[in-house]
């Protein structure tokens, strides 16, 4: 699982990289710091979302990895 902070359309977001696309994790946490403070709960939710995306059970639309700028965590 790759969790990143990225910039897209002048806004900074927390995201999950799956198959060369970034999916927003803002429904779980608004920043990497907030995500890390959630500890196991945050990881569990991110893993559930990742599985949902991989199994095509999510309505989230990812953005192409090359359309954003990855930032330091």
C-alpha positions, 0 to 999 in steps of 0.5 A: 500500500502506498499512501502519499501526500499530493498536489492536484489543481492547486490543492493538497490531498492525502491519497492512495496509489493503486494501479498508477492512479491516486485515490483520495483518502480525505474521507479518512483523514485530511493530512498525513499527520491526521492519518498517522494519529489514527494508527491502526484504525486509519490503516484498516480503513485505507486497506478496506478502501484499497481492496474495494478499488482493486475489486472494482467495488468503489465509486471513487475515480482516481486521477492519473499519477502523472497528473499530480505532484507528489509531495513530502509526507 
